[in-house]
């Protein structure tokens, strides 16, 4: 598994990844990681290799550029700074391709003698959310990705810069969620 194969050690200094990404650095690559070169960065979680295969980052989802979602450009810039026209390594878990024919992979780059899992780093930086399609199995580093996302949220990085935790209530049938003062639920029976 990705997290068992690569022991975590904080980086010394980095030029393209921030200190908030420290726990996304590993001493070594996972076994069977494949070396490739990147031709183009499409967005924060998709790139194209020089052999024209497209790679979709496994376990994450970044804001969409086409929809002009907040932090979409920052997510693309993060990935571009680390991967554009550079050598990367890909490691796989579960299905190797999605229904669009894109490779589904963890993307790795070397920095200062360490290996950054870009999937984990972009979550730590606050430019991606952890993502698992409904039909996929839990990734080996799922708990780590969730912990990195929680850290980004607690430190109000990127997507989480304006995040606020609030108590919400759901209707008895569980089909809708509301704040306590919402006019739509006045007089309704609620569960917290």
C-alpha positions, 0 to 999 in steps of 0.5 A: 500500500502507498502509506505502508511502502513510504515512511513519512519524514518531514522535508528539510526545505522545499521550493515548490511545496509549502511546509503545510505539505510536510506530511505528504513527503515520503522517504521512498517511492511505493514499490512498482512506481512507474516513471513518466514525463508530463507534457501538460497540466489540465487542471489541479487533478488531471495531467497529460503525459508525453505519451498522450495518456491522461492521468486523473489523480486518485482520491482527490477532487479539485475545483473546476476551471471551466466553472470558474470555481474558487481556487481552481486556478490555485489548484492548477498552479500547485500541480503545474509548479510541481509537475509541468514538463517534469519527471514524475512517478505514478503508483496505482491502487484498484482500477488502473483506469476510469470510465473515460480511459484516464489513468487513476494514480497517485502522482509522485515528484522528487524534492530534496531527496524525498518524494512528495505524493502530490495527491496528498500535498494538494489536499494539505495545501487546501486546494483539493477535497478528498474524493471517493467514487461511490463504487470504489473501495477505500484507498490505503491512505484514506485516513491520511488524506482525511487527516490532511484535509482536516488540518487544511480546514482547521488552518483555513487553507485554500478552499477552507479559508472561509469554512465554518463548522455549524450544527445542522438538523435533518428532517425526520425522513433524512432528505434535507438538512437545515440550520436551526433558524431556517424558515423552512423547518419551523415547526418540523420534527428534527434530528441533530 
